[in-house]
Amino acid sequence: MFLGIDGGGTKTAFVLVDEIGRLLARHESTTSYYIEIGFDALRALLCDGVQAALRQAGVAASDVSYTFAGLPAHGEDSELLGTFDALLTGVVPHSRVGNDMICSWAGSLAGADGISLVAGTGSIAYGEWMGRGARCGGWGEVFGDEGSAHWLARETLALFSRMADCRAEPGPLLGLVREHFELKHDLDLCGEINGSAARSELAQVARLATAAANAGDVQARQLLVRAGDELAALAAGVARNLGIAGVCGIQAVPVSYSGGVFAAGELVLGPLQAALARRLPGSVLKTPRFGPELGAALYAARLAGRPLSAEALARLDA
């Protein structure tokens, strides 16, 4: 049995599968972003989630062959690597902690060579090619995370402020933001956001951009176009880091994706595909085969030296 933990800025998923591709347990918890909740709370969240998954499957920790936990911000502060790596010590017998970008790649491409884009609360890209791995992005919300839900929420609120000031032509977004925050006065948004909104909560505002675009707001639609272009830039960065940008004309480079931003559907996927054609010619945008939570479990099986067979993957597909 293999336990996968897919952490994120909004939620954390725990999935237990066996070697023939049966899904034995699935559990979901809250954010595992240590900067928001702290390491003590993160350790407790992981322990509770593991125990919940084990109880659901009716097994003991000793029955699990390997566990992989992909967590946001892992590897982005070398002084904290030891703290991250010890999070599952004493919880499960054999485990490894890494960045959540690996979960997306292992799930969306089922562990095959290619590039995976993550656009959830934050954004990052990761790919593997002929045994080499590389990442791009994931610099955090202060000066990075372009194309993510947090970035899109920030840009959405900035557009609202311009509409409210008459610096931009008013569109459907204006009323959607007022209704969402129940604003009596537009400037009350400052009190709602500044210094009080948690990263994961603010990211939810990105949905207003999608709603406004669907309501015909041209400026909101442009925000989603920009998101697609930023994400394509991440994929191209991974390709350059892997040294495969020049081989695209010879062999197609699969690009897949995961994360809440893609719930906007063609509003993001269309611009992403168009931007990939410019930035990474020859790449092929692929619908994700599995979600990142299953990707974490598949990666755990790989770390155990027992990757799931084609038959087992087909059973998971079902």
C-alpha positions as CSV (number, residue, x, y, z in Angstrom):
1,M,0.0,0.0,0.0
2,F,1.1,3.5,-0.8
3,L,0.0,6.7,0.9
4,G,0.1,10.0,-0.9
5,I,-0.3,13.4,0.7
6,D,-0.9,16.4,-1.6
7,G,-0.5,19.6,0.4
8,G,-1.7,23.0,-0.8
9,G,-2.5,26.6,0.1
10,T,-6.2,25.8,0.4
11,K,-6.5,22.1,1.2
12,T,-4.5,18.9,1.9
13,A,-5.6,15.5,0.5
14,F,-4.6,12.1,1.8
15,V,-5.0,9.1,-0.5
16,L,-4.2,5.4,0.1
17,V,-3.9,3.0,-2.8
18,D,-2.6,-0.6,-3.2
19,E,-0.3,-2.1,-5.8
20,I,-3.2,-3.3,-8.0
21,G,-4.7,0.1,-8.2
22,R,-7.5,0.0,-5.7
23,L,-8.4,3.2,-3.9
24,L,-8.5,2.3,-0.2
25,A,-9.0,5.6,1.5
26,R,-9.4,9.3,0.8
27,H,-9.3,12.1,3.4
28,E,-9.2,15.9,3.1
29,S,-8.1,18.6,5.5
30,T,-7.2,22.3,5.4
31,T,-4.2,24.3,4.2
32,S,-0.7,22.9,4.8
33,Y,1.1,26.1,4.0
34,Y,3.5,26.4,7.0
35,I,3.9,30.2,6.6
36,E,0.1,30.5,7.3
37,I,-0.4,27.9,10.0
38,G,3.1,27.2,11.5
39,F,5.0,23.9,11.7
40,D,3.4,22.7,14.9
41,A,-0.1,22.9,13.3
42,L,1.3,21.4,10.1
43,R,2.7,18.4,12.0
44,A,-0.6,17.9,13.8
45,L,-2.5,18.2,10.5
46,L,-0.4,15.6,8.8
47,C,-0.6,13.2,11.8
48,D,-4.4,13.5,12.1
49,G,-4.8,13.1,8.3
50,V,-2.7,10.0,8.1
51,Q,-4.6,8.4,11.0
52,A,-7.9,9.3,9.4
53,A,-6.9,7.6,6.2
54,L,-5.6,4.5,8.0
55,R,-8.8,4.2,10.0
56,Q,-10.9,4.5,6.8
57,A,-8.9,1.7,5.2
58,G,-8.8,-0.4,8.4
59,V,-5.0,-0.8,8.3
60,A,-2.1,0.1,10.5
61,A,0.8,2.4,9.7
62,S,3.1,-0.6,9.5
63,D,1.1,-1.9,6.5
64,V,2.0,1.1,4.4
65,S,5.0,0.4,2.2
66,Y,5.8,4.0,1.5
67,T,4.4,7.5,2.0
68,F,5.1,10.7,0.0
69,A,4.0,14.1,1.2
70,G,4.2,17.0,-1.3
71,L,4.0,20.2,0.6
72,P,3.9,23.9,-0.5
73,A,7.1,25.9,0.1
74,H,9.3,22.7,0.6
75,G,12.8,23.4,-0.7
76,E,12.4,27.2,-0.7
77,D,14.4,27.8,2.5
78,S,17.4,25.5,2.9
79,E,17.5,26.1,6.7
80,L,14.0,24.5,7.0
81,L,14.7,21.3,5.0
82,G,15.4,19.3,8.2
83,T,12.2,20.5,9.8
84,F,10.2,19.6,6.7
85,D,11.9,16.2,6.3
86,A,11.1,15.2,10.0
87,L,7.4,16.0,9.7
88,L,6.4,12.3,9.2
89,T,9.0,10.8,11.5
90,G,7.2,8.4,13.9
91,V,4.0,8.7,11.9
92,V,4.7,6.2,9.2
93,P,7.7,3.9,8.8
94,H,9.0,4.8,5.4
95,S,8.4,8.3,4.0
96,R,9.7,11.3,2.1
97,V,8.7,14.9,2.1
98,G,9.0,17.0,-1.1
99,N,7.4,19.9,-2.9
100,D,3.7,19.6,-3.9
101,M,4.7,20.3,-7.6
102,I,5.7,16.6,-7.8
103,C,2.2,15.5,-6.9
104,S,0.8,17.4,-9.9
105,W,3.4,16.1,-12.3
106,A,3.1,12.5,-11.1
107,G,-0.7,12.6,-11.3
108,S,-1.4,14.7,-14.4
109,L,1.1,12.8,-16.5
110,A,1.0,9.5,-14.5
111,G,4.8,9.7,-14.0
112,A,5.6,10.1,-17.7
113,D,8.1,12.6,-19.1
114,G,6.7,16.0,-19.6
115,I,5.8,19.3,-17.7
116,S,3.1,19.9,-15.2
117,L,1.7,23.3,-14.3
118,V,0.2,24.0,-10.8
119,A,-2.1,27.0,-10.5
120,G,-3.8,26.7,-7.2
121,T,-3.4,29.2,-4.4
122,G,0.2,29.6,-5.6
123,S,1.8,28.7,-9.0
124,I,4.7,26.5,-10.0
125,A,5.8,24.3,-12.8
126,Y,7.8,21.0,-12.6
127,G,8.9,18.6,-15.3
128,E,11.0,15.5,-15.8
129,W,12.7,14.4,-19.0
130,M,15.0,11.4,-19.4
131,G,15.8,11.2,-15.7
132,R,16.3,14.9,-15.2
133,G,13.9,17.1,-13.2
134,A,13.5,20.9,-13.1
135,R,11.1,23.5,-11.6
136,C,10.2,27.0,-12.5
137,G,8.2,29.6,-10.5
138,G,6.9,29.1,-7.0
139,W,8.5,32.2,-5.6
140,G,5.6,33.1,-3.4
141,E,2.8,35.6,-3.4
142,V,4.9,38.7,-2.5
143,F,6.9,38.8,-5.7
144,G,5.8,35.7,-7.7
145,D,3.1,33.1,-8.1
146,E,2.0,34.6,-11.4
147,G,-1.1,32.9,-12.9
148,S,-2.1,31.5,-9.5
149,A,-5.4,32.1,-7.7
150,H,-3.8,34.5,-5.3
151,W,-2.2,36.5,-8.1
152,L,-5.5,36.5,-10.0
153,A,-7.4,37.6,-6.9
154,R,-5.0,40.4,-6.4
155,E,-5.3,41.5,-10.0
156,T,-9.1,41.2,-9.7
157,L,-9.2,43.5,-6.7
158,A,-6.9,45.9,-8.4
159,L,-9.2,46.0,-11.4
160,F,-12.2,46.6,-9.1
161,S,-10.4,49.6,-7.5
162,R,-9.7,51.1,-11.0
163,M,-13.4,50.6,-11.9
164,A,-14.6,52.1,-8.6
165,D,-12.2,55.1,-9.2
166,C,-13.4,55.5,-12.8
167,R,-9.8,54.8,-14.0
168,A,-11.3,51.9,-15.9
169,E,-14.6,51.4,-17.6
170,P,-17.1,49.8,-15.1
171,G,-18.0,46.2,-15.9
172,P,-19.9,43.3,-14.3
173,L,-16.9,42.8,-12.0
174,L,-17.8,46.0,-10.1
175,G,-21.1,44.6,-8.9
176,L,-19.8,41.1,-8.2
177,V,-17.1,42.4,-5.9
178,R,-19.6,44.7,-4.1
179,E,-22.0,41.8,-3.6
180,H,-19.4,39.3,-2.6
181,F,-18.0,41.5,0.2
182,E,-21.4,43.1,1.0
183,L,-19.8,46.5,0.7
184,K,-21.7,49.6,1.9
185,H,-19.0,51.8,0.4
186,D,-16.3,50.7,-2.0
187,L,-13.5,51.8,0.2
188,D,-14.7,49.3,2.9
189,L,-12.9,46.8,0.8
190,C,-9.6,48.1,2.4
191,G,-10.8,47.0,5.8
192,E,-11.9,43.6,4.4
193,I,-8.5,42.9,2.8
194,N,-5.6,44.9,4.1
195,G,-3.9,43.2,7.0
196,S,-6.7,40.7,7.7
197,A,-7.2,38.3,4.7
198,A,-5.3,35.0,4.9
199,R,-3.6,33.9,1.7
200,S,-5.9,31.0,1.2
201,E,-9.0,33.1,1.8
202,L,-7.9,35.9,-0.6
203,A,-7.3,33.3,-3.3
204,Q,-11.0,32.5,-3.4
205,V,-11.6,36.0,-4.9
206,A,-10.2,34.7,-8.1
207,R,-13.5,33.1,-8.8
208,L,-15.0,36.5,-9.3
209,A,-12.8,37.1,-12.3
210,T,-14.3,33.9,-13.9
211,A,-17.8,35.0,-13.0
212,A,-17.3,38.4,-14.4
213,A,-15.7,37.1,-17.6
214,N,-18.7,34.8,-18.1
215,A,-21.0,37.8,-17.6
216,G,-19.2,39.6,-20.5
217,D,-16.6,41.6,-18.6
218,V,-13.9,42.1,-21.2
219,Q,-11.3,43.4,-18.7
220,A,-11.9,40.4,-16.4
221,R,-11.5,38.1,-19.4
222,Q,-8.1,39.8,-20.1
223,L,-6.9,38.9,-16.6
224,L,-7.5,35.2,-17.4
225,V,-5.7,35.6,-20.7
226,R,-2.8,37.0,-18.8
227,A,-2.9,34.1,-16.4
228,G,-2.7,31.7,-19.3
229,D,0.3,33.5,-20.7
230,E,2.1,33.6,-17.3
231,L,1.6,29.8,-16.9
232,A,2.9,29.1,-20.4
233,A,6.0,31.1,-19.4
234,L,6.5,28.7,-16.5
235,A,6.3,25.7,-18.8
236,A,8.8,27.3,-21.2
237,G,11.1,28.0,-18.3
238,V,11.1,24.3,-17.2
239,A,11.8,23.2,-20.8
240,R,14.8,25.5,-21.0
241,N,16.0,24.3,-17.6
242,L,15.7,20.7,-18.8
243,G,17.4,21.5,-22.1
244,I,14.5,20.3,-24.2
245,A,13.2,23.6,-25.6
246,G,15.1,22.9,-28.8
247,V,13.7,19.4,-29.3
248,C,10.1,20.4,-29.4
249,G,10.0,20.3,-33.2
250,I,11.3,16.7,-33.2
251,Q,9.4,15.3,-30.3
252,A,6.2,16.7,-28.7
253,V,6.6,17.8,-25.1
254,P,3.5,17.0,-23.0
255,V,2.2,19.8,-20.8
256,S,-0.5,19.1,-18.3
257,Y,-2.0,20.9,-15.3
258,S,-3.8,21.0,-11.9
259,G,-5.2,23.5,-9.5
260,G,-8.3,25.6,-8.9
261,V,-7.5,28.3,-11.5
262,F,-8.2,25.7,-14.3
263,A,-11.8,25.5,-13.0
264,A,-12.3,28.5,-15.3
265,G,-12.1,26.0,-18.2
266,E,-11.6,27.4,-21.7
267,L,-11.3,31.0,-20.2
268,V,-7.8,29.9,-19.0
269,L,-7.1,26.8,-21.1
270,G,-7.6,28.6,-24.4
271,P,-5.2,31.4,-23.7
272,L,-2.7,28.8,-22.2
273,Q,-2.8,26.7,-25.3
274,A,-2.3,29.8,-27.5
275,A,0.6,31.0,-25.3
276,L,2.2,27.6,-25.4
277,A,2.2,27.6,-29.1
278,R,4.2,30.9,-29.0
279,R,6.5,30.1,-26.1
280,L,7.0,26.4,-26.4
281,P,6.3,25.3,-30.0
282,G,5.6,21.7,-30.5
283,S,4.3,21.2,-26.9
284,V,1.0,19.4,-26.5
285,L,-1.5,20.4,-23.8
286,K,-2.9,17.2,-22.2
287,T,-5.9,16.8,-20.0
288,P,-4.6,15.5,-16.6
289,R,-4.9,11.8,-16.2
290,F,-5.1,11.8,-12.4
291,G,-5.3,14.5,-9.7
292,P,-2.4,15.5,-7.6
293,E,-3.6,13.5,-4.6
294,L,-3.4,10.3,-6.6
295,G,-0.1,11.6,-8.0
296,A,1.3,11.7,-4.5
297,A,0.4,8.0,-4.0
298,L,1.8,7.1,-7.4
299,Y,5.1,8.8,-6.5
300,A,5.2,7.0,-3.2
301,A,5.0,3.7,-5.1
302,R,7.8,4.9,-7.3
303,L,10.0,5.7,-4.3
304,A,9.3,2.3,-3.0
305,G,10.7,0.8,-6.2
306,R,7.3,-0.6,-7.1
307,P,5.7,1.7,-9.6
308,L,2.1,0.8,-10.4
309,S,1.6,-1.3,-13.6
310,A,-0.4,-0.2,-16.6
311,E,-3.2,-2.5,-15.4
312,A,-3.2,-0.9,-12.0
313,L,-3.3,2.6,-13.5
314,A,-6.2,1.5,-15.7
315,R,-8.1,0.4,-12.5
316,L,-7.4,3.8,-11.0
317,D,-8.7,5.4,-14.1
318,A,-12.0,3.6,-13.6
